[in-house]
């Protein structure tokens, strides 16, 4: 549905815009975002946090594997009550590791959102200001092939201008 509406806008609006002198612009949000120094800093910060969590997950996995190997080595000699106790301990460790893994995924998603939100806000503010100053009626994000064609006589590609403004 969004593609149909966007297609209609892209086909009909330039005709109307050309007739009425309305200007529009388009750019690649991802390309501009990734060119921002703040994006690189945020990405590095998230990667460092991810590495810390990965190291802890690896440590927990190694700990579990070590205990499991000890269990396998001694299971034939354990009394039934000791065997059940060790199995319960292993199950408890595995359950805690699963819960921790889910928590890590949640925390990383939140950290990404927290790290990238100010960067996106800055880009959005620059977009609004650039649009206001240049008198654009609207600015279109061309990512995901949402704008397969734009007539450069009726609209302006501002990707490079945005990159320069955000450096």
Long-range contacts (C-beta under 8 A, 24 or more apart in sequence): 2-146, 3-146, 6-146, 6-147, 10-147, 10-149, 10-150, 14-150, 14-151, 14-154, 14-155, 17-137, 17-154, 18-153, 18-154, 22-137, 23-134, 23-135, 23-136, 23-137, 23-154, 23-155, 23-156, 24-136, 24-137, 24-138, 24-139, 24-140, 24-154, 24-155, 24-156, 25-130, 25-131, 25-134, 25-136, 25-138, 25-139, 25-140, 25-155, 25-156, 25-157, 25-158, 26-139, 26-140, 26-141, 26-142, 26-147, 26-150, 26-155, 26-156, 26-157, 26-158, 27-139, 27-140, 27-141, 27-142, 27-157, 27-158, 27-159, 27-162, 28-141, 28-142, 28-143, 28-159, 29-123, 29-141, 29-142, 29-143, 30-143, 31-159, 31-163, 32-123, 32-159, 32-162, 32-163, 32-166, 33-119, 33-120, 33-123, 35-163, 35-166, 35-167, 36-119, 36-122, 36-123, 36-166, 36-167, 37-167, 38-118, 38-119, 38-122, 39-116, 39-119, 42-115, 42-116, 42-118, 42-119, 43-115, 45-111, 45-115, 46-108, 46-111, 46-112, 46-115, 49-108, 49-111, 50-108, 53-104, 53-107, 53-108, 56-100, 56-104, 57-97, 57-100, 57-101, 57-104, 60-97, 60-100, 61-97, 63-93, 64-90, 64-93, 64-94, 64-97, 67-93, 122-166, 123-162, 123-166, 126-162, 126-165, 126-166, 127-162, 130-158, 130-161, 130-162, 130-165, 134-158
